Amino acid sequence: MANDAAAKSQKKSWFEGVKAEFKKIIWTDKSTLVKQTIVVVAVTIILCIIISIMDAALIRAISLVVK
């Protein structure tokens, strides 16, 4: 019984700590969020293009060696 009470107290304390940490979060404003999202999408597209070009080049090189 005492073990159950201690576990419940520990869980309650943990949730209170999480709640306190969430209150400390400073959320970004809409314009910053939009700018960062655009940068992430742009970098993802650029990396996709670079990886696709490298993949095509490696496939072509391997097919030249194998033939």
C-alpha positions in Angstrom: 0.0 0.0 0.0 2.7 2.5 0.9 4.5 1.6 -2.3 1.4 2.6 -4.3 1.1 5.9 -2.6 4.8 6.7 -3.2 4.4 5.8 -6.9 1.3 8.0 -7.2 3.2 10.9 -5.5 6.2 10.4 -7.8 3.9 10.5 -10.9 2.2 13.6 -9.7 5.5 15.3 -9.0 6.7 14.3 -12.5 3.6 15.7 -14.2 3.9 18.9 -12.2 7.5 19.3 -13.4 6.5 18.7 -17.0 3.7 21.3 -16.6 6.2 23.8 -15.1 8.6 23.2 -18.0 5.9 23.7 -20.6 5.1 27.1 -19.0 8.7 28.2 -19.7 8.5 27.5 -23.5 8.6 30.6 -25.6 6.8 29.8 -28.9 7.9 31.5 -32.1 5.7 34.0 -33.8 4.0 33.3 -37.1 6.4 35.1 -39.4 9.5 33.3 -37.9 7.7 30.0 -38.2 6.8 30.6 -41.9 10.4 31.7 -42.7 11.9 28.6 -41.0 9.4 26.3 -42.7 10.4 27.8 -46.1 14.1 27.3 -45.4 13.5 23.7 -44.3 11.5 22.9 -47.4 14.0 24.6 -49.7 17.0 22.8 -48.2 15.1 19.5 -48.4 14.4 20.1 -52.1 18.0 21.1 -52.8 19.3 18.0 -51.0 16.8 15.8 -52.9 18.1 17.2 -56.2 21.8 16.7 -55.2 21.2 13.1 -54.1 19.2 12.3 -57.3 22.0 13.7 -59.5 24.7 11.7 -57.5 22.5 8.6 -57.7 22.1 8.9 -61.5 25.8 9.5 -61.9 26.7 6.5 -59.9 24.2 4.3 -61.7 25.6 5.5 -65.1 29.2 4.9 -63.9 28.5 1.4 -62.6 26.7 0.5 -65.8 29.7 1.6 -67.9 32.0 -0.5 -65.8 29.8 -3.6 -65.9 29.3 -3.5 -69.7 
